[in-house]
Amino acid sequence: MGAVKLVIEFKECGLKPEVYSYLIALTALVKEQKEFSKALRKLKGSMKSGLIAELDDECTRHIENYQSDIIRNGACLSDWAIQEGGSMTSGVVHEKLLAIYTCAGYGLKAEHELWQMKISGKEPDKELCDVVLAICASQKEAGAVSRLLAGMEAMSAGRRKKTLSWLLRGYVKGGYYIDATETLMKMLDLGLCPDYIDRVAVLQGLGKSIQESGSIELYMKLCKRLSDMELIGPCLVYLYINRYKLWIVDMI
């Protein structure tokens, strides 16, 4: 962040840093965002496991402000780099911004930078596109998901499976288990075998939703489909109705 602040200070003092300086500062911001996101994941994990107490409002505000500073600095540096470097630097600039937004979990902003990279003539990595797709799915950004899936029919079977697997995992992470189930079903319809860990994640998620909604139809439908394709063994479905203190058990 020291490098970032130095470049910004030079610019705001009326000096004219080289365009390359903006790109170095953006690279520093990417690294800072990666470390910051990693620290936040560890922090949330410690809170979830009970090792530390929940954050108070002041701590939460400091975290949000620091994240906002990273994003704001990235926007300033990228604007200056494109203004002074023109089309020669635009592709690299959008790539740096894409990395920052992806690490920060800003789905729509990351998707925007994907298209900006393509417009500038720099083709984004397919794996990176899948990561952005997963982030948008986890945030239930239906429009972005549709745009990112456009042209999937032209992909090879292996590439299509990877993309749909990322989509499924995004829905699971966001708690959208019905959407995850529909994605898994679509993979089966296309003759693509979902990975074991993905099948388990969807079934576990649907199991949680049963406890909340009391509806088991989708769970049973998925179990039957997986069983028919010999992707799952016999399983026991059970439901407890509090009102009647009644257990309902069915073997599939």
C-alpha positions, 0 to 999 in steps of 0.5 A, spaced: 500 500 500 506 504 501 507 504 493 500 505 491 499 511 496 506 514 493 504 514 486 497 517 488 501 522 492 505 524 486 499 524 481 495 529 486 501 533 487 501 535 480 507 531 478 506 526 472 508 519 474 510 514 468 504 510 465 508 504 468 508 506 475 500 506 475 501 499 472 506 497 478 501 500 483 495 496 480 499 490 481 501 492 488 493 493 489 492 486 486 497 483 491 494 487 497 487 485 495 489 477 495 492 478 502 486 482 505 481 477 502 485 471 505 485 474 512 478 475 512 477 468 510 481 466 516 477 471 520 470 469 518 473 461 520 475 463 527 468 466 528 465 460 525 468 455 530 468 460 536 475 461 537 474 469 537 468 473 538 463 476 533 466 483 530 463 489 533 460 495 529 467 499 529 471 493 527 466 491 521 466 499 519 474 499 519 474 492 514 469 495 510 472 502 509 479 498 508 476 494 502 472 501 499 479 504 499 482 498 495 477 499 490 477 506 490 484 506 489 484 501 483 479 505 480 483 512 480 489 508 478 486 505 472 483 511 470 490 515 470 493 509 466 488 509 460 488 516 460 495 517 459 497 510 456 491 509 451 489 503 448 496 500 449 495 499 456 487 498 457 488 490 456 493 490 462 489 495 466 482 491 465 486 485 467 488 488 474 481 490 475 478 484 474 483 480 479 482 485 484 474 485 483 474 477 483 478 477 489 474 481 493 468 478 491 465 483 486 461 479 481 458 484 477 464 489 477 468 483 475 464 481 469 464 488 467 472 488 466 471 481 463 467 484 457 472 490 457 478 486 456 475 482 450 473 489 447 480 491 448 483 485 445 485 481 451 482 474 451 481 473 459 483 466 461 477 461 461 478 459 468 478 466 470 471 466 467 469 460 470 471 463 477 467 470 475 461 465 473 461 462 480 461 469 484 455 471 480 451 465 481 453 465 489 450 472 489 444 470 484 446 475 479 441 472 474 443 476 468 450 476 469 450 468 469 446 468 463 451 472 459 457 468 461 453 462 459 452 464 452 455 460 447 456 454 452 453 450 446 460 451 442 464 448 448 467 442 448 464 437 453 470 437 458 470 445 458 462 445 458 463 440 465 468 445 468 464 451 467 457 448 469 461 445 475 463 452 477 456 454 476 453 449 481 459 450 486 457 458 486 450 456 487 451 452 493 456 457 496 450 462 496 445 457 499 441 457 492 440 449 492 434 449 488 438 452 482 444 448 484 440 442 483 437 444 476 444 445 474 446 438 476 440 436 473 442 439 466 449 436 467 446 429 467 441 431 461 447 433 457 451 426 459 456 430 463 457 426 470 458 431 476 464 430 480 462 426 487 464 432 491 459 436 487 453 431 488 454 430 495 454 438 496 447 439 492 444 433 496 447 436 503 444 443 501 437 440 499 437 436 506 438 443 509 432 446 505 428 440 507 428 442 514 426 449 513 421 448 508 418 441 509 418 439 502 422 433 500 419 432 492 426 435 489 430 431 494 427 425 492 427 426 485 434 428 485 436 421 489 432 417 484 435 420 478 442 419 481 440 412 483 437 410 476 444 413 473 448 408 478 451 415 481 448 413 488 446 407 492 440 406 496 438 412 501 434 413 507 429 420 506 426 422 513 422 428 515 420 430 522 413 434 523 414 437 529 406 439 529 404 431 530 411 429 533 411 424 527 417 421 523 416 419 516 421 415 513 422 412 506 427 408 502 429 410 495 
